[in-house]
Amino acid sequence: MARTPLYSPSPQRPRRTAAAPVEMASAVVEPAANAATRPQRWARAAQRHERWAWALAALLLAMLVAWPSLTARHAQALSIEQIDAALRESIAKEPLPSAAAAAYEAVLPSVVRVVGLHGKAALEAAAAASAPASAASGSAQAAPSPPQAKASPGAMPKRHQHAAPDDEDGPADGRSVGTGVVIVDKGVILTNLHVVAGADRIIVSFFDGTESEAIVIGRQPQDDLAVLQAKTIPDDLHAATLRSTSGLAPGDHVLAVGFPFGIGPSASAGVVSGLKREFRSPEGHRQLTNLIQFDAAANPGNSGGPLVTMDGNVVGIVTAIMNPNQQRTFIGIGFAVPIENAASAVGMPPF
């Protein structure tokens, strides 16, 4: 007969061996679930506070841009006295070139020395030019030096020169020295007629030292002007810039450039003293009209040279000086032919 199983009245304890793996599994799963939801919580928070996030980013960017100016020290504005002292110190270290110096540099490449040779002097120069450079033995034969300017005759008209009794057609030493200015880069030179009048040979010396024989291709006696054409032309010959005298007025600064007494090129500064002046030679042989009067120093040798404004433009051709004592030295009154008359002597528009 089967026996009925007997049960103990005491409660049974749950088996831990089976429950333990479940608890461990839940312990492992719970952190993974928390780690997966944290980014989601940040994303949801950013969506909720999107406006504040953008405002904070803009504020940080503005602070980053403005930081150098906020931290920089603002210098105090300089006073007029400090500015003046700084300018004086700068000018003392590197002085600015004067307007006259700039005008001289601008016109200088166009200025030439003109020498008219008369009689015996012309023959001697021609013989020197045709002489052989060396003898057959190979020894060098020194050629005579080019004509040098002297203080006696020169740039004044023949009526102001004192010719020797045996040489009435030219200066006493056979040379007349003056100045010219290149107005066309093909070697066309403008000078005074009295510088080359009666010359048997004309020699011009350019800025770079090149010497050339020249011929007269135009004359305008009523304005004491002559146009020369050089036979040899430098490669880098520069023509002067011509300017109308319509805007010229008394008091304007001008520069006379030339070879006074053969010395030069020399520059002398002054102002325009008057316009539309007249000049008559002491003998009364010739009267020049519509002249520019100036007080820049001019002496024998300046004749034919340019009268230049401070911008380096030629407004006239120096042609005469006035001296009641007839000492042929400057006393403060010089005359120049306006460039309009000079251009008409060449047969070309001046501007």
Buried (B, 14 or more C-beta within 10 A) or exposed (E): EEEEEEEEEEEEEEEEEEEEEEEEEEEEEEEEEEEEEEEEEEEEEEEEEEEEEEEEEEEEEEEEEEEEEEEEEEEEEEEEEEEEEEEEEEEEEEEEEEBBEBBBEBBBBBBBBBBBBBBEBBBBBBEEEEEEEEEEEEEEEEEEEEBEBBBBBBBBBBEBBEBEEEBEEBBBBBBBBBBBBBBBBEBBBBBBBBBBBBBBBBBBBBBEEBBBBBEBEBBBEBBBBBBBBBEEBBEEBBBBBBBBBEEBEEEBBBBBBBBBBBEBBBBBBBBBBBBEBEBEBEEEEBEBEBBBBBBBBBBBBBBBBBBBBBEBBBBBBBBBBBBEEEEBEBEBBBBBBBBBBBBBBBEEEBE
